[in-house]
């Protein structure tokens, strides 16, 4: 996935609708949390087994995929607005996680 290209597409999408003035870090985080809550709704009250099986139900899976995309799109917009190289941040965090949580021996 070409994240910079996707961020440019998002910039163009936002500009075409004159939404940039609304896309402050605060508003993007709030919108992302709403989308995350919508994602959570698909799993709320399911057993662990039912949550795994949800991936096999095409109609449900499609709805979950849409919410996952919404969350990621807002995250990419937030990174863009805050001038964060999200790919570098992810790689750095994975290295920190590997130190914090070493493999079991």
Buried (B, 14 or more C-beta within 10 A) or exposed (E): EEBEEBBEEBBEEBEEEEEEEEBEEEBBEEBBEEBBEBBEEBEEEEEEEEEEEBEEEEEEEEBBEEBBEBBBBBBBBBBBBEEEEBEEEEEEEEEEEEEEEEEEE
